[in-house]
Amino acid sequence: MAQLPDYLTPESWLAQLFSSAEARGGGVVKRQVRDVERLVGRAAFARAVADRGYQAVENGRHFVVFCNAHPIRRVGHPAPSFDRDT
C-alpha cells in the first residue's frame, strides 16, 4: 500500500469532502469504501456524517452521502407504491 503524504490527515480529508461545492450546495457525494476505511475509518466517517445532520448509504464499493436533511425514499425494486389514496 502506498504511503500517504504527510498533509493528508483524516481531518483534512473529511474537511475537503464536506467543503466541496456539491456538499455545500446540499447535494450528494460518493466515495469508495476502501478509501474511507484507509483514510478515516468507518466509525469516524459515520460520526462526521451524523454530526452534520447528513445521511449516508453503502452500496457495493461506495458510500453515498446525502448532504442535506431531506428524507431518503428508495425507488425501484421492490416497486414502491405511489398510490397515496390507499
GUROKE-292877 format. One record per residue (C-alpha): x, y, z; residue in three letters. Coordinates in pm, 1 decimal. Example, Ala and Ser with C-alpha at 12.3 -4.5 7.8 and 13.67 -1.06 7.14 Angstrom:
# residues 2
<<1230.0 -450.0 780.0> ALA>;
<<1367.0 -106.0 714.0> SER>;
END
This chain:
# residues 86
<<0.0 0.0 0.0> MET>;
<<133.9 344.4 -88.2> ALA>;
<<221.0 572.6 198.6> GLN>;
<<0.2 875.6 231.3> LEU>;
<<151.0 1223.3 213.1> PRO>;
<<200.9 1396.6 547.5> ASP>;
<<-53.3 1667.6 463.9> TYR>;
<<-334.6 1414.4 411.1> LEU>;
<<-483.7 1359.4 754.9> THR>;
<<-825.4 1214.9 832.9> PRO>;
<<-940.7 1560.3 938.6> GLU>;
<<-818.8 1728.8 620.0> SER>;
<<-974.2 1458.8 402.7> TRP>;
<<-1312.0 1498.8 574.2> LEU>;
<<-1287.7 1878.1 555.8> ALA>;
<<-1216.7 1858.2 183.6> GLN>;
<<-1507.7 1619.4 127.0> LEU>;
<<-1762.6 1831.4 311.1> PHE>;
<<-1636.6 2163.3 173.6> SER>;
<<-1683.6 2053.7 -186.9> SER>;
<<-1926.7 2260.6 -392.5> ALA>;
<<-2164.4 1964.9 -417.4> GLU>;
<<-2171.4 1910.9 -40.5> ALA>;
<<-2204.5 2281.7 37.3> ARG>;
<<-2496.2 2300.8 -205.2> GLY>;
<<-2685.3 2022.7 -29.1> GLY>;
<<-2607.0 1766.4 -296.0> GLY>;
<<-2475.0 1414.5 -298.1> VAL>;
<<-2113.7 1298.4 -276.0> VAL>;
<<-1979.6 947.9 -331.2> LYS>;
<<-1659.0 794.1 -202.1> ARG>;
<<-1514.7 444.8 -226.1> GLN>;
<<-1549.3 235.3 88.5> VAL>;
<<-1182.5 130.5 70.0> ARG>;
<<-1071.5 496.9 68.3> ASP>;
<<-1289.7 582.5 366.7> VAL>;
<<-1162.1 280.3 559.1> GLU>;
<<-798.7 356.0 471.3> ARG>;
<<-806.3 730.8 533.2> LEU>;
<<-1050.2 792.2 819.2> VAL>;
<<-1216.1 466.3 924.9> GLY>;
<<-1583.4 376.4 916.6> ARG>;
<<-1666.6 496.5 1267.8> ALA>;
<<-1508.8 840.6 1221.6> ALA>;
<<-1675.1 875.2 881.3> PHE>;
<<-2016.1 782.8 1024.9> ALA>;
<<-1969.8 1035.3 1308.2> ARG>;
<<-1870.7 1311.1 1064.7> ALA>;
<<-2178.8 1241.2 851.7> VAL>;
<<-2412.2 1235.8 1153.9> ALA>;
<<-2253.9 1544.4 1314.8> ASP>;
<<-2353.1 1741.7 1006.0> ARG>;
<<-2708.3 1608.4 1008.2> GLY>;
<<-2649.3 1417.7 684.6> TYR>;
<<-2725.8 1058.9 590.4> GLN>;
<<-2517.1 802.8 406.4> ALA>;
<<-2577.7 465.9 248.5> VAL>;
<<-2335.6 194.9 148.3> GLU>;
<<-2387.0 25.2 -185.1> ASN>;
<<-2130.4 -212.8 -325.2> GLY>;
<<-1793.3 -37.9 -322.1> ARG>;
<<-1927.6 310.0 -242.2> HIS>;
<<-2062.4 528.8 32.0> PHE>;
<<-2316.6 779.0 -94.0> VAL>;
<<-2361.8 1081.1 132.7> VAL>;
<<-2673.4 1293.7 110.7> PHE>;
<<-2552.2 1635.8 226.2> CYS>;
<<-2890.3 1759.0 342.7> ASN>;
<<-3158.9 1663.7 593.0> ALA>;
<<-3419.3 1557.3 336.9> HIS>;
<<-3571.5 1213.1 381.1> PRO>;
<<-3441.6 932.4 164.2> ILE>;
<<-3700.9 724.1 -15.9> ARG>;
<<-3595.5 416.9 -207.6> ARG>;
<<-3740.9 381.3 -555.2> VAL>;
<<-3714.3 84.6 -785.3> GLY>;
<<-3703.0 -273.5 -672.1> HIS>;
<<-3915.2 -366.0 -488.7> PRO>;
<<-4155.4 -138.8 -670.1> ALA>;
<<-4280.6 133.0 -435.3> PRO>;
<<-4645.2 222.1 -410.0> SER>;
<<-4709.7 575.6 -527.1> PHE>;
<<-5084.7 545.8 -473.9> ASP>;
<<-5140.9 795.5 -194.2> ARG>;
<<-5516.5 724.7 -177.2> ASP>;
<<-5472.4 390.5 -1.6> THR>;
END
